[in-house]
Amino acid sequence: MKKYQMFAVIMLCFSIALTGCGSNKNATPSDHGSNQGTTVENGAAGASVQHEWGTWQEDQVPQKVVTLDFSFIDTLTSLGVVPAGNAGVGTTKIPEYLQGLIKSEVTDIGERKAPNLEVIQSLKPDLIIASVDRHSMIRAELEGIASTVAFDDVSYTQVLDNVKSIGELLGKQAEAEKVISDLTAKIDDVKGKVEGQPSIIVAGFFDDEFTVWIKDSFIGSLLSSTGVDYAYNGEISKLEGKGEGSKLTLERVHEINPDYIMVYGDSTEKLKSNPLYQDLKSVKDGHFIEVDRNLWARGRGPIAASNILDELLLHLKAE
């Protein structure tokens, strides 16, 4: 009997030891990457963040982040974070307005509409930040590489919400609050300096046709917040890629005839002989203004918004 009791005690101790080992195994980091993260501080461990594809919840702050759109590398830069990789557009890997602000190398992971999954995987990111519409077709592949969140950037208020959410993801809550506060203050400042209520539209000009952003778009809502009259809010056309705009002819733009037209894209030189172009109020007053497409149309982040407000005020004051 004593031998049996001794054997039972030994087996019990062995069982407890195995249980302890199993617990440690379950606590190891995710297979999405090496354990380079820092445990979330200030009691935020396990905090959850809502995004377009669900709820993000991790116990560690991501250290290697990949961004799949200009809006997100803009937001990370505003928070003092440099992504490990970023998706660009054509020959523009990082928008010009951000290039002087990013102090370390960012790996090119291809086009934002079709990022290179192999390159992303080689970076072993802890977190991928995707566009809800543009990257919905590769959602499963992205989630198979690393924890993935998705956001939209339709309006400037939504972009501010994204700043808050991404700040929570990266343990940069204080920085996010300052970014939001600074941009809100700048909007109020510009609003106080805008005289009257000048009408304005922002448009791309390609293949002899205008693509005019609607009032509820990022750029339309941002400009409207300053007190200017964003003069177009028609139906959204089916555009290549992602965009809240309508394709309009010169005749239709002439019907709108705003005080200011901010335009990017193809050269408008060919329009100068057209009587409708010549009769545009913006042309007559010298307010038909060429702007940077990456800033005014693609940026969609807090830094882009701040720079746009600076340029807007500059143009409105240049009488």
Disulfide bonds with the S-S distance in Angstrom:
none
